[in-house]
Amino acid sequence: MTPIRAFAGSDKLATLCRETLSPASHYGLLKTHLKTKRQILRRLARVAIIAIALFPLLAWAAARLLVVHASVSKADAIVVMSGSGTFRERAQHAAALFNEGRAPRIVLTNDHLQSSWSQQEQRNPFYYERSRDELRCAGVPEDKISVIMAPITSTYDEAVVLKEYSETNHLGSLLVVTSAFHSRRVFWTFRRVFRGTGKSIGIDPAEPGIESPAAATWWLHSLGWEMVPKEYVKILVYWFRY
């Protein structure tokens, strides 16, 4: 009797296997799988379309979030932050502020970087020299321009050097000029370095569009990708480091 039961059990198992592995069952499973896959692809496509549609707005918002203004109606000096790629827009904006009477003098820093070859001078001028030339061309007198010659290597370095300079020269307030997308990190750094000194720090960045790409279209320019996404990374580094 035992072998007969075993045979009957085996027969039921074989029947179950045939039903499970039948072409109809395979087709049903495949159909369900393809339907699920199509649904997932449609959802991903909708998400991608929404992301592409919203990207220009989000990119603009990300760029504008980096721009900070802090007004100082009258300062003891205008400080122009070093920046080899954007020295013209910074110097021109600083000259405009000087000509408006916002401060009696302009201070430049020295990042110790040299610009391209000058046929007229037969050398590679330093960027602080190029900035000084821009200021002169914009009507700032030579005796109203000072250069801190101590080489700087970072925004934090610059703030420390300027703090020492302001203390030595009895400057109670500074109006800082930099590029727009650099302004949030600059303002944060200066407030941290100058904390407890009693000195007033204002910031008036140059509007993008001269050398920096516009906030609405920065993502269409390679320089924009250098300036906006990387600036967020630098902000995080500064926040943890300083």
FENTARA-V473384 format. One line per field, one symbol per residue. phi: phi as a letter, one per 20 degrees, with the letter a starting at -180 (. if undefined). psi: psi as a letter, one per 40 degrees, with the letter a starting at -180 (. if undefined). burial: + if it has 9 or more other ideal C-beta (glycine too) atoms within 8 Angstrom, else -. Layout:
phi: ???
psi: ???
burial: ???
This chain:
phi: .fffffffffffffffffffefgffgfffffffffffffffffffffffffffeggfffffffffeecccfcfbdfbeddffafecfffffffffffffenfaebcdddcemddeffdffeladfffffffffffffenefgfdddceegfdcbffggffffffffffdleebcdedbfgfefffffffffffegnemeecdccffffpedfffffcgfecfffffeegffffffffffeed
psi: ddddddddddddddddddddeidddddddddddddddddddddddddddddddedddddddddddehhhhihdhidihhhiihdefddddddddddddeefdieihhiihefiiaihhddefigiidddddddddddeehideehihhehhieiddddddddddddddefheiihhhaideedddddddddddeheeeihhihgihiiecdiiiddedeeiddddddcddddddddddddd.
burial: ------------------------++----------------------------+---++-++--+++-+-+--++++++++++-++++++++++++++--++-+++++++---+--+------++++-+++++++-+-+---++-++---+--+++++++++-++----+-++++++++++++++++++++++----+-++++++-+-+-++-+-+++-+-+++-++-+++-++--+----
